[in-house]
């Protein structure tokens, strides 16, 4: 991914992977990037926003208004995120609502820690301080994300420990195959109940 997008080997890549839509709050990711660059300009940061959606133009405009074009890469939709994740320092999710995002499991499979807003069922995947961090979506959200990211950037041992912990936090029960089986079971149960009700009527 670095080679394809001209990103230097020493750059720390922080990635947003998802739909550019209001509930995913992509503009908040840009604000967090600006805060990081203001607090730690000595580091070589690159912020990647992989995805597409109705907020794409808003994201591009916000990046331009903040004067951060050189710090951002927007590769569009990726059919395979593994190359990006292989080069990613941290994955950051800033959604205001979520279920169980597949990107968290994909990141852990590639040994990438995840920092996320504490919404939906994300707390079932992320153990705060172990394989990532959970951030409250409140007035201090930008500062909280910024402080956590900079702390990991400044402490290689802490980051290495967190990377190591991702290996042990994959959740087979949330796999795509298991989810398909569960949905199939739900549909089968509903159809069976409907058939019984029809016979009784």
C-alpha positions in Angstrom: 0.0 0.0 0.0 2.8 2.4 0.8 4.5 1.8 -2.5 1.3 2.2 -4.5 0.5 5.5 -2.8 3.9 7.0 -2.4 3.9 6.8 1.4 7.4 6.8 2.9 8.6 3.8 4.9 8.9 5.9 8.1 5.4 7.3 8.1 2.9 6.2 10.7 -0.3 5.3 9.0 -3.6 5.9 10.9 -6.5 4.4 9.0 -10.2 5.0 8.8 -11.9 2.2 6.8 -15.6 2.5 6.3 -18.5 4.3 4.7 -18.4 8.0 4.4 -21.8 8.6 6.0 -23.1 10.7 8.9 -23.2 7.8 11.4 -19.6 7.0 10.7 -18.5 10.6 11.5 -15.7 10.8 8.9 -15.3 14.5 9.5 -14.4 13.8 13.2 -11.6 11.6 11.9 -10.2 14.6 10.0 -10.5 16.7 13.2 -8.6 14.1 15.2 -5.9 14.0 12.5 -5.6 17.8 12.7 -5.2 17.7 16.5 -2.5 15.0 16.2 -0.6 17.0 13.7 -0.8 20.1 15.8 0.5 18.3 18.9 3.1 16.1 17.3 4.3 17.7 14.1 7.7 16.1 14.5 6.3 12.7 13.6 5.7 11.7 10.0 1.9 11.0 10.0 -0.2 9.7 7.1 -4.0 9.4 7.5 -5.7 7.0 5.2 -9.5 7.1 4.7 -10.6 4.1 2.7 -14.2 4.0 1.5 -16.9 6.0 -0.3 -20.3 7.4 0.4 -22.5 10.5 0.5 -20.0 12.4 2.7 -17.1 12.0 0.3 -17.2 15.6 -1.0 -17.6 16.9 2.6 -14.5 14.9 3.7 -12.4 16.3 0.8 -13.6 19.8 1.5 -12.9 19.5 5.2 -9.4 18.2 4.5 -8.7 21.0 2.1 -10.1 23.7 4.6 -7.8 22.3 7.3 -4.8 22.5 4.9 -4.1 18.8 5.3 -4.1 17.5 1.7 -0.5 16.3 2.0 -1.2 14.3 5.1 -4.2 12.4 3.7 -4.7 9.5 1.3 -8.2 8.7 0.0 -7.9 5.5 -2.0 -11.6 4.9 -2.4 -13.2 1.5 -1.8 -10.8 -1.3 -1.4 -11.9 -4.8 -2.3 -9.1 -6.2 -0.1 -8.0 -4.1 2.9 -5.1 -6.5 3.9 -2.4 -4.5 2.1 -3.5 -1.3 3.8 -3.8 -3.0 7.2 -0.3 -4.6 6.7 1.1 -1.0 6.7 -1.3 0.5 9.3 -0.1 1.7 12.7 -3.6 2.0 14.1 -7.2 1.7 12.9 -9.5 4.4 14.2 -13.3 4.1 14.3 -15.3 7.2 15.2 -18.9 6.1 14.6 -21.8 7.3 16.6 -23.6 4.0 16.1 -22.3 0.5 15.2 -23.1 -3.2 15.5 -20.0 -5.4 15.3 -17.8 -3.9 12.5 -16.0 -6.4 10.5 -13.1 -4.1 10.1 -12.1 -4.6 13.8 -11.7 -8.3 13.3 -9.8 -7.7 10.0 -7.5 -5.4 11.9 -6.9 -7.8 14.7 -6.2 -10.6 12.1 -3.4 -8.3 10.8 -2.2 -7.5 14.3 -3.3 -3.9 14.2 -4.7 -2.3 17.4 -8.0 -0.5 17.1 -9.2 2.7 18.8 -12.9 3.2 18.7 -15.8 5.2 20.1 -17.6 3.1 22.7 -20.8 2.5 20.8 -22.9 -0.5 19.9 -21.4 -3.9 20.5 -17.8 -2.8 19.9 -17.0 -3.3 23.6 -17.5 -7.0 23.0 -14.5 -7.0 20.7 -12.1 -4.4 22.2 -10.6 -4.8 25.6 -9.6 -1.3 26.6 -5.9 -1.1 27.2 -5.2 -4.5 25.8 -6.0 -4.7 22.1 -7.1 -1.1 21.7 -9.0 1.6 23.5 -12.7 2.6 23.8 -13.4 6.4 23.7 -16.5 8.0 25.0 -18.3 10.0 22.3 -18.6 13.2 24.2 -17.2 16.8 24.2 -13.7 15.5 24.9 -13.6 12.9 22.1 -10.9 14.6 20.0 -8.6 15.1 22.9 -9.1 11.5 24.1 -8.3 10.0 20.7 -5.4 12.3 20.3 -3.9 11.5 23.7 -4.2 7.7 23.2 -2.7 7.8 19.8 0.2 10.0 20.8 0.9 7.8 23.9 1.1 4.7 21.7 3.4 6.5 19.2 5.7 7.6 22.1 5.9 4.2 23.8 7.1 1.4 21.5 6.9 -1.2 24.3 3.3 -0.4 25.1 2.4 -0.5 21.4 4.2 -3.8 20.9 2.3 -5.3 23.8 -1.0 -4.1 22.3 -0.1 -5.6 18.9 0.7 -8.9 20.6 -2.6 -8.9 22.4 -4.5 -8.6 19.1 -3.4 -12.2 18.2 -5.5 -13.5 21.0 -8.7 -11.5 20.5 -10.2 -13.0 17.3 -13.9 -13.9 17.8 -14.9 -16.9 15.7 -18.5 -16.6 16.9 -18.6 -13.3 15.0 -17.2 -14.7 11.8 -19.1 -14.2 8.5 -19.8 -17.9 8.2 -21.2 -18.1 11.7 -23.3 -15.1 11.1 -24.7 -16.6 7.9 -25.6 -19.8 9.9 -27.3 -17.8 12.6 -29.4 -15.8 10.1 -30.3 -19.1 8.3 -31.4 -20.5 11.7 -33.6 -17.5 12.4 -35.2 -17.7 8.9 -35.8 -21.4 9.4 -37.4 -20.9 12.8 -39.7 -18.1 11.4 -40.8 -20.3 8.5 -41.4 -23.3 10.8 -43.5 -21.1 13.1 -45.5 -19.8 10.1 -46.1 -23.3 8.8 -47.4 -24.5 12.2 -49.6 -21.4 12.5 -51.0 -22.1 9.0 -51.8 -25.7 9.9 -53.6 -24.7 13.1 -55.7 -22.1 11.2 
